[in-house]
Each structure stands twice: as structure tokens, then as C-alpha cells.
Amino acid sequence: MDFLTRPTTAFDITKEQYIFFKLSYKLNTLEWIFGICLNIQKDFYKYFKTMKSVNTNKKK
């Protein structure tokens, strides 16, 4: 979106608002991705723990 060539309207958002919106959107996306990564890590940790317990049971 180019703010210099774009015709302005009554409902126009300012450059600052647009930048803030883009930043918050990026932050939300990052948070979302980070949350998914954390959830996967938790699940993997649980899986790893169960695998370890299975392996120790096999050795006995």
C-alpha cells in the first residue's frame, strides 16, 4: 500500500495506524507459531518420556 499515490478517503487510516496494525498482526502470527511449537514440544516430551519408560521396562 503506497500512501503517497493512493487517493485518501474519509475512512482512511493513518500511516501510524497501518504500521501498528501490521506489527500487531505479525506479533499475533509469531505468538501463534510459537504457541504451536511449544505445544509440539510438550507432546514430544510426553512421547519421549513414555518411550523411555517402555525402553526401561523392556530391559527388565
C-alpha positions in Angstrom: 0.0 0.0 0.0 1.5 3.3 -1.1 0.3 6.2 0.9 1.6 8.9 -1.5 -0.1 7.8 -4.7 -3.2 6.3 -3.0 -6.3 8.6 -3.0 -7.3 9.5 0.5 -10.9 8.9 1.7 -12.9 9.9 4.7 -12.4 6.4 6.2 -8.7 6.4 5.6 -6.3 5.0 8.1 -3.1 6.9 9.0 0.3 5.5 8.3 0.9 5.0 12.0 -2.3 3.0 12.4 -1.4 0.9 9.4 2.1 0.2 10.7 0.7 -0.6 14.2 -1.8 -2.9 12.6 0.8 -4.7 10.6 3.1 -5.0 13.6 0.3 -6.4 15.9 -0.7 -8.8 13.1 2.9 -10.0 12.8 3.2 -10.4 16.6 0.0 -12.4 16.7 1.2 -14.7 14.0 4.5 -15.1 15.8 2.7 -15.9 19.0 0.5 -18.4 17.2 3.5 -20.1 15.7 5.4 -20.0 19.0 2.4 -21.5 20.8 2.2 -24.3 18.3 5.9 -25.0 18.7 5.5 -25.1 22.4 2.6 -27.5 22.2 4.5 -29.8 19.9 7.5 -29.6 22.3 5.2 -30.6 25.2 3.7 -33.5 23.2 7.2 -34.6 22.1 8.4 -34.5 25.7 5.5 -36.7 26.8 6.1 -39.1 23.9 9.8 -39.2 24.8 9.1 -39.9 28.4 6.7 -42.8 27.5 9.3 -44.2 25.1 11.9 -44.0 27.8 9.7 -45.9 30.3 8.9 -48.5 27.6 12.6 -49.0 27.0 13.4 -49.4 30.6 10.6 -51.9 31.0 12.0 -53.9 28.1 15.4 -54.0 29.7 13.9 -55.5 32.9 
